Amino acid sequence: MDQKSLMRYVDSLMQDTIDQHSPGAAVVVYVDREPVLIQGYGAANLEYEMPIQGRTVFDSGSLAKQFTAYAVSLLIERNMLSLGEDIRTYLPEFPESSGKITVGHLLYHTSGLQEWGDILQIAGWRFGDEITMDDVRALIPRMNSRNFAPGEQFEYVNTGYTLLAEIISRIAGEPFHQWMDRNVFGSIGMKHSFFNDDLYKVVPGMAYSYRLADRGTYAKCRDYLRVAGSSSLYTTIEDLGQWLGHLLDGGSVVERMAVPGQLADGSVTNYAFGLFLGQHNKVQVLEHGGKYAGYRSALSFIPEKRIGVALLSNLESLKEWDIVRGIIEFLLNDSEEEQVAAQSGQPLRSVQHVPDQEISGHYLICEGHVAVIGIEDGQVFWKITGGPKFELVPHFQDNFIDQDGDPVVFYRNGDNRIDSMTLIWCGEEKRVQKIVPVSDGVEAYAGVYYNSGLNVAYRMIVREKELYAEHMKHGSMELFHYQRDHFSGEHYWFRSVQFVRENDQVIGCIVSSAIQAKNIYFTRIDRSILL
């Protein structure tokens, strides 16, 4: 392989978003039995303009999961753990009401457990508040609800891998991070990698993380998360080169990591031991990424071709997967010219036409998720209630392309009125109906609602015929009334509010986050109880 061509190509991927005065990234490319490129771009610290280098330390976010999964595979190899074991063997405090949950359920994201991050926010934590393993441990006995029966479906949550770290710690009889230092990082030669459980630890060579602010400036992102297993892995791009080499060398512990999960109905998922499974030209690809605060990470490797790429970044807006997958494509193609040609295509866009105002309105995707379509200055925009706004690029009549390149198509009824649309939702095409939001009757929902397990209350109040949920730390959150008793929230962790009635009187509400924490029941109470 021509290393100069590879370097030119990687440079071309970086130059549009990174310079020496901006946050940046570090990249490693592994081919056969050695890293052929280790390169840093941009600054690790904008205050002092320290450059990103091979030993710059990043928070890798959910990239941590594959290391926790590797530890599970290692314990299986040593006959110290089994995927079929009930987690209460090691976590007896876990509530019986959740049903039998096995180690395998945690590993494969099929446990049905709720996302601890969403639960903590519903309980009053704000994004940026300190979150430690002690906080999650305290939450475990209170997790009486579940999203679905164990083994019924796949749903990615951090909770399973946080509990796996706790199980490993209890088997080992020592803190998780210490066991990982000796049994994983030390044995592989990852000299600068560790699970960070200390909010105030001084980390030499650490990259700070940033987001884009106004007028081309940057703002710091706060990193106050220290929850091992699912996240909080601090590592360098040099160490990830060591890790890629270890993965590509194989062996029984590594090979087990490519075994996919299986649901109760016998169907197979695309998730293995902390790695997503995919295909590229009929060749298996294993990969995973991570994000927290302004940190971004991505790792992808193809065992059959003995190639791998990893990236660590401190820039929130960096498109890490475009870069990593672009490099993988480059390595698989025969020449630089082929790669340049493959990258030269432009997004399909039709001649301009005036969009029909008929497409404007609200479309119910699923409980708590409403798509809002609007037209501004001749351009079509859309968003999910509470989410950011994106342009829909016109393709041809009633057909558009969204921000991910997926089609959005509007449909007309017999009266030539648009009544539905199709979009890609959770990886699948879904047809959704246009709805007319409810505009009155919100007074019936006013009151105080309390969850005893989380010891948290929300006050529902009415302002100018709109309903708001109020909390001391979260402030006032507007709720969008789209059907009787059904509301959509402006925050992903408070996305769906469904009120419950008895004899036509509102007695409580069920709160769910966007995806990962469902069916949290709040009882309507007399406000004087909390005074």
Residue, then its C-alpha position, 0 to 999 in steps of 0.5 A: m500500500d502507498q503510505k503517501s497516498l493514504m496520508r494525502y487522502v486522510d489529510s483531505l478528509m480533515q482539512d475542511t473542518i480542522d486546522q492547527h487552531s481548532p479542536g481536532a482528531a487523532v487517527v490510526v490506520y492498521v494494515d496487516r501486522e502494523p500501524v501504517l499511519i498515526q497522525g494528529y490534527g488540530a489542538a488538544n487545548l485551545e487555551y494553550e494551543m497544544p497540538i494533538q499527538g499520538r499520545t494525547v488522551f481522549d475520553s472515548g465514550s461508548l468505545a469503552k463497551q468493547f473493552t468491557a465485553y472483552a473482559v467478559s469474554l476473558l472471564i468466560e475463557r477462565n470459567m469464571l462467568s457464563l452468559g446464561e447466569d442470572i445477574r442476581t447471582y452477583l447483584p442480589e439487590f436487583p429488583e425481582s420485578s424485572g424478571k430473570i435477566t442474564v449476563g448475556h442479556l446485558l451484553y447484547h442489549t436485550s435486557g429490557l432495562q431502562e437507560w440510567g442516563d434518562i432515568l437520572q434526568i427524569a429524577g432531576w439530574r441536569f446534563g453536565d451534573e456530576i454522575t458517578m458509579d455511586d449514583v448508578r448503584a443507588l439507582i439499581p434497586r429503584m429500577n422496577s420498570r422495564n422497556f420490554a421482557p428480557g430477550e424480547q428485542f434489542e435496544y441499545v442502553n448504557t445500563g447493561y454495560t455499567l452493570l457488567a462492570e459491577i459484576i466483573s468487580r464483584i467476581a474479581g474482588e477489586p475495583f473494576h478499573q484496577w482489574m482492567d489495568r492488570n488483565v486487559f490494558g497491561s497485557i495488551g500494551m495499552k500503556h496510557s489507557f484506563f477507566n477513569d472513576d475520579l472526577y478530579k484526577v489530573v490526566p497528563g496530555m488530556a485533550y479538552s473537548y469543544r463545540l462550535a459556538d457563535r461566529g466561528t468560535y468554540a465553547k468548552c463542553r463539560d465532562y462530568l461523567r465517571v461511570a465505568g463499563s459503558s463509558s469513561l474509558y480514557t485512551t490514546i490513538e497509539d493505544l488504539g493501534q495496539w488494540l486493533g492489532h490485538l483484535l486482528d491477531g484473533g484468538s478464542v477470546v477475540e473470536r468470541m467477541a464476533v458472536p452475535g446476540q440472539l432474541a427469544d424468538g431465535s432471530v439474530t441481532n447485529y450486535a456482538f460483544g460491544l461491537f456492531l456487526g455489518q457487511h461490506n461487499k460480503v465481508q464482515v465489518l465490526e465497529h463501534g463508536g462513542k460520544y460524550a460532551g464534545y468527544r467523539s470516537a469511532l473504530s472499525f475493522i475487517p478481520e478477513k482483510r486485516i485492516g482497521v481504523a480508529l479515530l479520537s476527537n475533541l470536536e463535537s461537530l466532527k463527522e467521525w464515521d464519514i472519516v473512518r469509513g472513508i479510510i476503510e473504503f480507501l484501503l479496500n479500493d485498488s487505487e487513490e484515483e478510484q477513491v477520489a472518483a468515488q468521493s466526487g459525487q454530489p447529493l442529488r438535488s432537482v431543479q428548484h420548485v415552489p413547495d406545496q403548503e399542503i405538506s406543512g403540519h404535524y405527523l404522528i410517528c409514534e407515542g411522543h414523537v411528532a414530526v413538524i413540517g414547515i416552509e420558510d422562504g421557499q425552503v422546507f424544514w422539518k424537526i421532531t418535537g423538541g429536536p433541531k431543525f433540518e432542511l428537506v431537499p426537494h427531489f421531485q414533486d412531494n419527494f424530498i431528501d433528509q439530512d441523512g440522505d434518506p427519502v421523505v415522501f408525502y402522499r395525497n388522498g382522493d381529494n388531492r390533500i396530503d394526509s401522510m408521509t413516509l420516512i426512515w425511522c430507526g432504520e426502517e421505512k415507516r408511513v405516518q399520518k398527518i394529525v390535527p393537534v388538540s387545542d383545548g382541555v389542558e386544564a384537566y391535567a393541571g396538578v402535581y405528579y409524583n414518583s416515589g421510586l425516584n422521589v421526584a415530582y413535576r408540577m403541571i401548569v397551564r399558561e395561555k392554554e398550553l401545558y407545561a411541566e415544571h421542575m425545580k432544576h429543569g425549569s418549565m418545559e412545554l408539552f405539545h398536545y397532539q391527542r387527548d391525554h397524549f403530549s410530546g415533550e421538548h426534551y428527549w428524556f421527557r419526550s412522551v407524557q400520557f395521562v391516565r384516567e379512572n372514571d374519566q378523572v386524571i389520576g396519573c401520567i406515564v413518562s417515557s424518554a425518546i427511546q430508552a426509558k419507558n413507562i415511568y408512572f407518576t401519581r397525581i397527588d395533592r400538592s399539600i403532601l409535598l409542602 
